[in-house]
Amino acid sequence: MAHRPQLVITDIQMPLMNGLEMAKAIRAIDPETMIAVTTAYSDEEYFMESIGVGVSHYILKPIHRDKLLDAVGHMVERINERERLKEYEAKELKEKISRVSTYILDAVSDALPIPSILFTEDNRLLFANQAFATMVDLSRLRAIEAGKMRLDDLL
């Protein structure tokens, strides 16, 4: 499919495929697409089928501008909420991975008798294992972190 719209507005009655059939086809491709159907029919069967398909809004004709704008605004708000949730979940996952990685790194390097330290690219102390911590005063590591001392000076 060339396009993946996040919001679709369709009529129920169309020449080649009715709007509910199209909504089903869209759902098969992307269950999160917001779909509004318009219709001149206040038929309960169409309404119930639209609920089953997962249509976001059912708009009766004649279409009133304010009702259409309210429906579109509501769908855009839901799209934005989903995007914020995805961003939050991605951030949470990244933080969990970082915490687990640090925990594993700490556990492995503390088990090693070899003194080990790690700094980030911006010269922040990421960690020092127990063997290193017993060799060096922590305040000296903080001085390196603050840029007041070089790692070479420590060793």
Salt bridges, closest charged atoms under 4 A:
ASP11 OD2 - LYS61 NZ 2.33
GLU32 OE1 - ARG82 NE 3.55
GLU32 OE1 - LYS86 NZ 3.18
GLU49 OE2 - LYS24 NZ 3.21
ASP66 OD1 - ARG65 NH1 3.79
ASP122 OD2 - ARG124 NE 3.17
GLU145 OE1 - ARG142 NH1 2.93
ASP152 OD2 - ARG150 NH2 3.02
